[in-house]
Amino acid sequence: MKIIGGGTARTMRAYWAADELGVDYESVLIGSRSGDTNTPEFHALTVKEKIPVLIHDDFILTESGAIVNYLGRIKGGLLPESATDWARYEEWQSYLLMELDAQYLYPIRKHRDLAHIYGEAPAAITAAIEGFHKQIKFAEVTLNDNPFLMGDSFTGVDIHLTTCLEWAQMCQIELNDIFMPYLDRVRARPAYQKAFKLNFSITPDGKPVKT
């Protein structure tokens, strides 16, 4: 198995899930802004020009949420079993990836960090931060009574939430104190630490991180 990508919250999800499940994989560390996704070789895998990409034999898969779920299916773990729990898991995943990631966090990156490409949009950034604060309350309420999003068990949606929370911190968005013990718990996991060291050994533009 091969996982392609590095340096972003989304690629972190793929590596972290693989390490949680004990998957034997080869990493190919390329950044999202390195130019390596705009090549004939990469286009042969996906014309999206997006990372992460998972290659398992002749099966090619993109999208971080799909990769986390696929790894959980083939290895057994990170996913719920009952129909109701699976529905709740999908609710969390849709909320985290569509609301927090795509609708609020990524616009901040586009119009602040990547303003030279997408243009400055101060009003969009302000609206995104306000929207994040409003929607993150859904997770706050749950973690007020549970150690993890699905209750007592760590699952794939905790991978998604953690990467969103850390992305928010990078954007200097203030988080409710209720998230601090949660982040301490998940960051203490050996798989998180292993994946973090690998994934963030490069920047999104593909440059090695100086230590």
Protein Blocks (a to p, Z undefined) as FASTA:
>chain_A
ZZedehiaklmmmmmmmmmnopacddddddfknopmmcfklmmmomnlpacdddehjacc
ehjklmmmmmmmmnopaiafbfmlmmmmmmmmmmmmmmmmmmmmmmmmmmmmmmmmnopa
fklmmmmmmmmmmmmmmmmmmmmmpcbfnljaccfklmmmmmmmmmmmmnopacdfklmm
mmmmmmmpmklmmmmmmmmmpcfkopacdZZ
